[in-house]
Amino acid sequence: MLQRQKSHEMDMSVHFQRNLVYKFRKSLLHQDNINFDIEANMRDEFHRFYRSCESISMNNLKLYISDNLSYTHNIKFNELNLNDEDKVVDYLWKVAQAELKSKEVFF
C-alpha cells in the first residue's frame, strides 16, 4: 500500500510540472506575443492543489512543497491560516519565488 501511495505522490508531482510545461508550450505555439506568465500559471496550479485536498493539513502542504517546489525549504507555518485558500496560495508562491531565485532561472 505504501508503494502505491508513493507512486501516486510521484505522479502528482510529475503532473504539476507537466502542466506548466504544456501551458508554456501552448503559449509559444498559439501567440504572436510570447508572454508566458509564470506567476499566474503557478498560482493556478496551487489553487488546483488546494481544491483537490478534502481537508488541507500541514502534512499535505509539507509534502506538496517537498514534492513540487523545494527540498530545502525551511517550512514556517506558524501564522498561516490553512482555511484561507488565497493565503496558502500566496505562501506557496513565496516558496516558489525563493526556489526560482536560488536556481537563478530566467525566462
C-alpha positions, 0 to 999 in steps of 0.5 A, a space after each residue: 500500500 505504501 508503494 502505491 501511495 508513493 507512486 501516486 505522490 510521484 505522479 502528482 508531482 510529475 503532473 504539476 510540472 507537466 502542466 506548466 510545461 504544456 501551458 508554456 508550450 501552448 503559449 509559444 505555439 498559439 501567440 504572436 506575443 510570447 508572454 508566458 506568465 509564470 506567476 499566474 500559471 503557478 498560482 493556478 496550479 496551487 489553487 488546483 492543489 488546494 481544491 483537490 485536498 478534502 481537508 488541507 493539513 500541514 502534512 499535505 502542504 509539507 509534502 506538496 512543497 517537498 514534492 513540487 517546489 523545494 527540498 530545502 525549504 525551511 517550512 514556517 507555518 506558524 501564522 498561516 491560516 490553512 482555511 484561507 485558500 488565497 493565503 496558502 496560495 500566496 505562501 506557496 508562491 513565496 516558496 516558489 519565488 525563493 526556489 526560482 531565485 536560488 536556481 537563478 532561472 530566467 525566462 
